[in-house]
Amino acid sequence: GEELREQLAEGRIHIAVGTQALLGEDVMLPKVGLVVVDEQHKLGVRQRQILQQKGISPHYLVMTATPIPRTLALSYFADFAITTITHLPPGRRPIKTVWFGQNEAPLAYARLRNEVEAGRQAYIVVPKIDEGDDPELKSVEKHLQELRDGPLAGLSLDMLHGQMSPEEKASAMLRFRDGKTQVLVATTVIEVGVDVPNATVMLIENAERFGLSQLHQLRGRVGRGAHQSYCLLVGDAITEEAAQRLQTLVEHSSGFEVAEIDLKLRGPGDFFGTRQHGLPQFKLADIAGELEMLQITREDSLALLDADPQLRDPAHAALRERIVEQFGNTLELVQVG
């Protein structure tokens, strides 16, 4: 650790790959010229401020696989040039999404069985376990046994859940990737970082209990190969909003459209758990409904900073005071904008 910090401080390391610990107070990065960040909405604005408070203003390249709605991008990433990749990789087809009521579950299992018997593989996702329910392990095991004894009898099933050790999880994923397991019954631990091109069915049990962005993330675990893939939502919408969430998935395959609708349903404060990630809370504006106003505000803000980057003009004294109160004296350290 100490030796590495010395090498970083002296600029002898050309490329440093690490967690946000790289931005810690005890790490000196005097020569850093480019910071590449994966999943910026998880990093938050505070870490960007840490670098600025060290007197460093590197170029920033930020990447996220999470579709961020245009409205949020315009406010949160106002000082970034934004590039959006909206097309699927070559050879991939849009996923077909179908919603089955709870009493139609046998139809969903029949669809899954057809795919598996044609040589494909499938995920079945069950909701996270609430306190008061069976423990997670017992719940997943019980569901696995019900499927083995009933609608998926004769198929090769395995399970994956949060109470397994990292080694057990890796081993279960390896068996699935190698085709030894036909159907993987899992909790939401399957949500990210899984790429099995032969898996073409994502069946989500009690789909009404999942958030919209989570459903979309789960759907993205299939459709990664050349075969047509399906997302089968099983559940009864107990509220109007749950019905809207499930209907949105059926009607929209674009992550950006799903994200815009999610923002309207949940509001900016809860979007992607952004309360924890430093996203601004708007007291008066509805950013989902006032895109035009947001664009005007952005242009005016950038023009103001261009004309008076340090906010020295007496007319801007109140604004400067508020920024210093909120963020510390970052205006002295780095030119904003």
N, C-alpha and C positions, 0 to 999 in steps of 0.2 A: 504493500500500500504506500508506504513512505517513499520508496524508490520511484514508484510510478508517478506520484505527485510531483516529485522533483523533476522528472523527465518532462512532464506536462508543463510545469512552470518555466522550464528552460527552452521549451519549444522543440525538444528532440523527438517527440512523438508526432508523427505527421497526421495520423488518423486515430481518433479515440472513439471506441464504441462502448456505450454503457447506458446505465439507467440515469434517472435524474440526479443521482449522487454526483455525477460529473459537474453539476451546477452548485454543489455544496460550498459552504463558506471557506472550507480548508483547501479547495482546489483552485489553483491559479491557472488561468488560461490566457496569458497576455497576448498570444499571437493568433487566437482563434479568429478565422475569417469566414467560416461557413458552419452553420449548425443545421443538421438535417434531423427533423423530428418525425417520428412515426406516431400516428394517432394524437394529433395536437389537442383535441378536445379533452383528452385525458391528462395532458400536461398542464394546461391552465395558464392563465396570464401571469400568475405570480412568478413562475420560473423565468419567464421572459424578462420580468422586471429585475430579477436577481442579476442577470447578466448586465442589464443596463446600469444597475447600481454599482457594478464593479468597473464601470466606465468602458465597457466593451459594447460595440454595436456591430456584430457580425451580420453577414447575409443569412437569411433564414429560408430554408426549404422545408415545408411542412407537408406531410402526406397523411391521408386518412382514407380508409376503405368505407368509413361510415358516411352514407349520403347526408350531407348537411344542406338543409333547404336554403334557397337563394336569400330568403329574408334574413336568416341567421348569419349566413356567410357575409352579407353586406354590413352587418353591424359588428360581428365578432372579429372578422378578418378585414376590417375597413382599410387597413394599411397594407394589405397584401394584394398582389396581382393573382387572380384565381383562375386556375385551369381545371376544367371538369371533364372527366372521361365518362361518357354516358353509354358507349356501345359495349356489347358483350365481346369477349375475346373470340378470335376466329374459330368457327366450327361449333360454337355453343348455341343451343336453342333456348328461347324463353321457357321458363318453368310453367306448367299448367297447374293452377290452384283450384281445388274444389272443396266446398264446405259441406260437411255431413252433420245432420242433427245427431244427438246421442243415440236415438233409436235406429239411425241408419248406419251405425258403426259396422255391422256385418258387411255392408257394401264396400266400405273403405278397406276393410281387411281383405275382401275378395280381390279388390283392385291391386292391393299390395302383393297378395299371393301370386296373381297372374304375372306381375313383373319379376318376382323372385324366381318363379318357375321358368321364365324366359331367360334366366341366367343373370339377372341383375341382383342388386342388394338394396336393403332398406334400413332406415332409421325409424324407431318409434320413440317419441319424446314424451315423458310424463312431467307434470308441473313439479316445481320445487315443493318439498313437503312443509306444510304449515305445522307449527307447534300444536300439539293436541291430536294431530293425525298419527298414523304409524310412523316410526322412525324411517328415514329415507331408505335404508338398506332393506328393511322388511317390506316397505311399500313397492320398491322396484322388483324385489324377488317374487312377491305375491303376484304382481301383474305379469311377470315373465311366466310364472307357472300357469296362470289362467290362459295365457296365449298358447302355451305349449299343449295344454289339455284341450283347447278349444279351436279358435279360428285359424291358428297357425301350426296346428299339429303336423309333425313330420318335417318341419323346417329346422334349420340349425340356428338357435338363438343364443345370444350372449348379452351381458349387461355392463353398463358403465354408469357410475354415480360418484358423488362428491366424497363419500366416506371410504372409497378405495384408496390405497397408497399410490403414489406416482408410478411405481413399478407395475402395479396391477392394472392401472389405467393404460399405460403404454403397451402392456402385453395384450389387453383386450382390443386396443386400436390396431395393433399389428395383425392380430388374427382376422379382424374385419377387413383390413386393407389387403391382406393376402387371400381373401375370399374363403377362408375357413369358416367364417360366420356369415350367415345369409341375412340375419336381421339383428340389429343392435338396439336393445332397449335401454334408453339413457335418460338422465335428467339433463338440465340445460348446460352441463359441463361440455356438451357437444357443440356449444354455440360458436366457438371460434377455433381457427387453426386446424381444421380437419379437411383433408382433401382426398376423397376416394372417388375417382371418376366413374367407377362401375355402380356406385350407389345412385339410384334414380327415384327413390321414394322417400319422402319425409312425411311421416304420419304424426300429427301432433294431437295428443289426447287432451281433453278439457282445454281446448284452444282459447276459450273465453277467459282463461285465467292468466294469459300472457299479454304483455304490452305489445304494441304494434311494431316498434323497432326490433323487439326481441323475436317476434314471429318472422319478420323479414330476414333477420340474421340467421335464424334456424333454416328458413327456406333456402338460403344461399349455400347450405351444406351440400345440396344436390345440384344437378344441372351443370356439373363440372366436367362431363365427358361429352361424347358425340351423340349419346342416346337421349330420346325425349324423357324429361323428368317431371315428376308430379309432387305437389305439396298437398297433402290431404288433411284438412282441418276437421277435427271431430269434437263436437260440443254444442251445447245450447246457450245462446246469448241471453244472459239473465238480465242485462240492462241494455238500454238503447245504445250506449257508447260501445259496449262489447259487440253488439250487432254491427255498428259502424266499422269497428276495427276489422272484424272478420270479412265483411263485405269489401272493405278497402283492399285487403290482400287478394281477394278473388278478382277484383276489377283492375288492379294495377300491378304490373310487374316491375316498373321502374322504381328503383330505390329513392329517387329524388321526389317523385310524386307521392310515394308513401311517406317520406319525411315531411313534406309540406302538410299533408293531412294530419300526421302525428302532432306536428307543431300546433295546428289549429285546435286539435282535440285536447291537448295537454297544456298548452301555453308554454312560453319560453323557459320559465323557471324549472320545469321538470324535464325538459327535453334532454334525453341521453343522460339523465342524472346531473344536469349542468349546474345545479345549485352548488355542488361540491367543486366544480371546475372553474369557478370564477367568471361565469357568464353574467353579463349585466342584468340586473332586475329593472324592468321599466315600470315606473310608477304610473305614468299616464298613457303611454303609447301602447297600442296593440300591434306588435311588429308583423304579425301574420296578416293583418288586414290593411296595414298602412305602408306598403312597400314604396309607393311613390314618395311619400313624405320622408321615408328613411333614406332614399337615394338623394333627395335634395339636401337633407341634413348632412349626409356623408360628403357631398361635393362642397358644401359651405364650410364644413370643418376642415377639409383638406386645403381649401383655398385660404382659410384664415391662418392655418399653420404654415403655409407656403409664404404668406406675406409677413408673418410675425412669429417665426418658429419658437422664440423664447417667451412669447406673450409679454413683451416689454411695454407695448402701447398702453397708456393709462386706461383706455376704454376696455382693455382685457384684464384689468387688475383683479376683478372678482373671480373671473374664470381661472386665472393663474393661481390665486389663493386656494380655490376649491381643489384644483389638481394637486397642489403641494400637500394640502390637508389629506387628500385621499390616497395619494401614491408616493409621498415623499418628494424630495426635490429632484426628480428625474429630469426635469427640463434643463437643469444646469449641466447634467452629465452627457446628455445625448440629444441630438436634434430629432424632434418628433416628426413622424410622417414618412 
